[in-house]
Amino acid sequence: VQLQASGGGLVQAGGSLRLSCAASTSIRGVVMGWYRQAPSKQREWVASIIPGGTVNYADSVKGRFSISKDNAKNTVYLQMHSLKPEDTAVYFCNRRQKRGTEYFDSWGQGTQVTVSS
């Protein structure tokens, strides 16, 4: 499974960006998520969308970020509004598939988001 993330860049505080993550295989029936890792920090979960369409967000981004997906295009999106300097990080997409009792994770290469104050 390959995941190609794109859409990162440099934006001023208060601005918006839309990240995309294209998967090489179907994203139906799996959990798709976005994570981020800031310099010198651990990777943290940002948002996820489950097969039924239910979405969940980290408290730090709730109300500002929106995750969505297009199953026909095998693509998941992260729309980010009201960006803050603390949102600066490398953003990774994740595909999590459950097989039996085990979970299998695939990761994209990451896309840099830099928010200037």
Backbone torsions as a table, in degrees:
resi	resn	phi	psi	omega
1	VAL	NA	129.6	175.7
2	GLN	-118.1	137.9	178.2
3	LEU	-122.3	126.5	-178.0
4	GLN	-115.3	108.4	179.4
5	ALA	-92.7	145.4	178.6
6	SER	-153.3	169.8	175.0
7	GLY	105.7	-5.3	178.8
8	GLY	-70.5	172.1	179.3
9	GLY	167.1	-168.1	179.4
10	LEU	-103.1	128.9	-178.6
11	VAL	-142.8	151.2	177.1
12	GLN	-78.9	155.4	177.0
13	ALA	-55.2	137.2	-177.0
14	GLY	92.7	-10.3	-178.4
15	GLY	-83.3	-175.3	-176.9
16	SER	-131.8	153.4	173.1
17	LEU	-145.9	153.8	174.9
18	ARG	-124.6	117.7	177.6
19	LEU	-93.8	147.5	176.3
20	SER	-127.3	150.2	176.7
21	CYS	-139.8	111.9	-179.7
22	ALA	-98.2	128.3	-180.0
23	ALA	-100.1	149.0	-179.5
24	SER	-82.6	-6.4	180.0
25	THR	-139.7	174.3	-174.4
26	SER	-60.2	142.9	174.6
27	ILE	-108.0	8.4	174.1
28	ARG	-72.0	140.5	174.4
29	GLY	76.2	9.0	178.9
30	VAL	-128.7	162.8	175.6
31	VAL	-89.7	128.8	175.1
32	MET	-111.1	138.2	-177.3
33	GLY	-144.4	164.6	173.3
34	TRP	-119.2	138.1	175.6
35	TYR	-128.7	165.4	176.4
36	ARG	-144.8	154.7	179.0
37	GLN	-138.4	115.4	176.8
38	ALA	-88.6	159.9	-180.0
39	PRO	-54.8	133.3	177.1
40	SER	65.6	15.7	178.4
41	LYS	-123.4	160.7	176.9
42	GLN	-77.4	155.8	176.6
43	ARG	-65.5	136.9	-179.3
44	GLU	-128.0	148.7	178.6
45	TRP	-73.2	140.6	-179.7
46	VAL	-113.2	-51.6	-175.7
47	ALA	-161.4	157.0	176.2
48	SER	-149.6	157.3	177.4
49	ILE	-135.2	127.8	-176.2
50	ILE	-95.4	169.4	-175.1
51	PRO	-52.8	-36.1	-179.0
52	GLY	-76.3	-7.9	178.4
53	GLY	102.7	-7.4	177.6
54	THR	-65.1	137.1	-178.6
55	VAL	-117.3	152.9	177.3
56	ASN	-140.3	147.9	-176.3
57	TYR	-133.5	149.3	169.5
58	ALA	-67.3	148.5	-178.3
59	ASP	-57.4	-33.0	-175.8
60	SER	-67.2	-18.2	-177.1
61	VAL	-119.7	-4.7	-176.7
62	LYS	-59.5	132.3	-178.8
63	GLY	88.5	-12.2	179.9
64	ARG	-115.9	-32.8	-178.0
65	PHE	-108.7	151.3	178.1
66	SER	-139.4	126.3	178.1
67	ILE	-101.9	140.9	177.9
68	SER	-150.0	170.9	179.9
69	LYS	-148.2	157.7	174.5
70	ASP	-125.0	100.9	-176.6
71	ASN	-61.9	-34.2	-178.8
72	ALA	-65.3	-29.9	-179.9
73	LYS	-100.6	0.4	-177.3
74	ASN	52.0	43.6	-174.4
75	THR	-130.8	138.6	174.3
76	VAL	-117.7	147.1	-175.6
77	TYR	-123.0	155.2	170.7
78	LEU	-133.8	107.2	175.9
79	GLN	-89.3	125.3	-175.7
80	MET	-120.2	124.5	177.4
81	HIS	-120.2	165.3	176.8
82	SER	48.6	48.2	-176.0
83	LEU	-65.4	145.9	-178.8
84	LYS	-121.0	156.9	177.5
85	PRO	-55.5	-31.8	179.8
86	GLU	-73.6	-4.7	172.8
87	ASP	-83.1	-7.6	179.4
88	THR	-60.5	124.8	-176.5
89	ALA	-178.7	170.0	166.3
90	VAL	-89.3	127.6	-177.4
91	TYR	-102.4	130.7	-178.2
92	PHE	-118.6	141.4	171.2
93	CYS	-99.2	153.9	-174.4
94	ASN	-136.3	138.8	174.0
95	ARG	-118.5	121.4	-177.8
96	ARG	-118.6	119.4	-178.4
97	GLN	-116.4	133.6	178.1
98	LYS	-98.5	128.6	175.4
99	ARG	-128.6	109.4	-174.7
100	GLY	66.3	-120.2	179.5
101	THR	-103.2	4.2	-177.1
102	GLU	-108.8	151.4	175.9
103	TYR	-112.3	139.4	180.0
104	PHE	-120.5	122.1	-177.1
105	ASP	-104.8	139.0	171.0
106	SER	-123.7	142.5	-176.6
107	TRP	-125.1	145.7	171.8
108	GLY	-84.4	178.6	-174.9
109	GLN	-83.8	-11.1	179.3
110	GLY	91.9	150.0	175.5
111	THR	-135.2	134.3	-173.9
112	GLN	-80.7	130.4	172.2
113	VAL	-118.6	123.5	179.4
114	THR	-123.7	123.4	-179.4
115	VAL	-113.1	118.4	-178.9
116	SER	-92.7	146.8	-179.0
117	SER	-89.1	NA	NA
